[in-house]
Structure formats: C-alpha cells, structure tokens
Amino acid sequence: MEILKQTSNGKLYLPADPAVAQLRLNAQMKFHELNKLSPDRSEEKDRILRELLGSYGDKISIDPPFYCDYGVNIHLGENFYSNYNLVILDCAEVHIGNNVMFGPNVSVYTAGHPIGHKSRLTGEEYALPISIGDNVWVGGNAVILPGVTIGENSVIGAGSIVVKSIPSGVIAAGNPCKVIREVTEEDEKTTQFHAKK
C-alpha cells in the first residue's frame, strides 16, 4: 500500500507497475465476491466491505454492484449510503464524511490522464484526492472529478459533472456543476420536491 502514496500527489505514475497492478487485482477479487452475494447475506457483505475499504464508520451501506480501483484509499464516515452501481477510482484518497448519501450510478474519479496524446501513450496517469463533507447528498448519475472538494450540507443535482470544488450549504447542479443557490431554513420545512414550472 506504500506504493499508492506515490500516486496521490498529482505527478504522473505508471498504473501498470506490478505492485500497483497487484493491489488493483486484490480489490477486484473482493468486489467481485461482494457483487455476487445474495441480497440476504448482509453479514458477509459487511465483512467484505470492511476488508476492502481503507476506513469506515458504523452503518455503511452500499447496494451492489460496487467497483473501485484499490479500496484502501476510500474512507467512509458514519451512516454512509450508496444506491446501485457506485464507482470510485481511488488512485488517490477519497474522504467521505458522515451522513452522506449517493444516488444510483454515482462516479468518483481521482484518476486522470495527460492531455497530450504522446504523454498518454506512455500509459502514465495522475491522481488527485477528493473530499466530500458531512451531510452531502449526491444525486444519481453525478460524476465527481479529480481534486474536487464538496463542502458539508450541500446537494449535488442528478446528472451533474463536478469539475471544481463546491462550497458548504449549497445546491449545485449541471455540466459543469455550478452553485444554484444556498440551502435555506425553508428547505428544512418543504414537502414540495417536484420541479417548479
């Protein structure tokens, strides 16, 4: 796992390095086992997740299928929930706070590739960490890109592509994802969740 510390500084590295490739294979074997489990095998599911992840709080729940690169760079807080088909490319560390919820098909990518095609031909890539604060809700099909921080108590709208950091206490959406407005006290009281015409 020491080798992964070299990948998270934004400098180019080779993911085909045998030590890195072995860590990826170890993770693939674990999430393969997880994704094949019957839904009623919750104790086994919990055991595999805890073997796979770098750190985790109580009451974590990930509805399979779940995919990651290494697992060891994923750090989940208390009461984390993800709906189906979560992908976390954890070439750098991913820190997710307490009471965070993901909709289906959320993708979290710390990995990136050089822009120049000649540089890409080397097979090198880079990785930047991602941080998601407490009480964040990420809607389905959202994509969070390398180096992004999402502040606590924020909401990321479904289908958003988050290319830059998002502050705390806001609703943000779109491609690229932009702040729409602050979360207000009225939001705590509303029961009207449909889009206004």
C-alpha positions, 0 to 999 in steps of 0.5 A: 500500500506504500506504493499508492502514496506515490500516486496521490500527489498529482505527478504522473505514475505508471498504473501498470507497475506490478505492485500497483497492478497487484493491489488493483487485482486484490480489490477486484477479487473482493468486489467481485465476491461482494457483487455476487452475494445474495441480497440476504447475506448482509453479514458477509457483505459487511465483512467484505466491505470492511476488508476492502475499504481503507476506513469506515464508520458504523452503518455503511451501506452500499447496494451492489454492484460496487467497483473501485480501483484499490479500496484502501484509499476510500474512507467512509464516515458514519451512516454512509449510503450508496444506491446501485452501481457506485464507482470510485477510482481511488488512485488517490484518497477519497474522504467521505464524511458522515451522513452522506448519501449517493444516488444510483450510478454515482462516479468518483474519479481521482484518476486522470490522464495527460492531455497530450496524446504522446504523454498518454501513450506512455500509459502514465496517469495522475491522481488527485484526492477528493473530499466530500463533507458531512451531510452531502447528498449526491444525486444519481448519475453525478460524476465527481472529478479529480481534486474536487472538494464538496463542502458539508450540507450541500446537494449535488443535482442528478446528472451533474459533472463536478469539475471544481470544488463546491462550497458548504450549504449549497445546491449545485447542479449541471455540466459543469456543476455550478452553485444554484443557490444556498440551502435555506431554513425553508428547505428544512420545512418543504414537502414540495420536491417536484420541479417548479414550472 
